[in-house]
Amino acid sequence: MKLNPREEELYRAVDEVLHYLWDPIGISSIPEARDEYYGYFQDVFDLVRNGAAHVAIATYLGKVVTDRMGLPANAHHDQEVARVLVAWRIAVAAKAA
């Protein structure tokens, strides 16, 4: 997939937010686990890049945690992370304008 520079910046931001902030299994300090969330990354990136509201992003994150990881929900955390992702989208878009 070929990304323009703005999309590349957003791509890196989404990756880091998922790894360092969302981090539902607590592996952000383990270098060998850097790719742990890559299985969910593309869906999240697509949501962010395509302008999804933070509620939709948080809902997706919550479903991943409960349905795919089998962990208890933390809707408040998912909402906070989704707001950060939307803020990144806005910041990156503002640079391009």
Secondary structure, DSSP 8 states (H G I E B T S, - for coil): ----HHHHHHHHHHHHIIIIII-TTS-TT-GGGTTTTHHHHHHHHHHHHTT--HHHHHHHHHHIIIIIS-----HHHHHHHHHHHHHHHHHHHHHH-
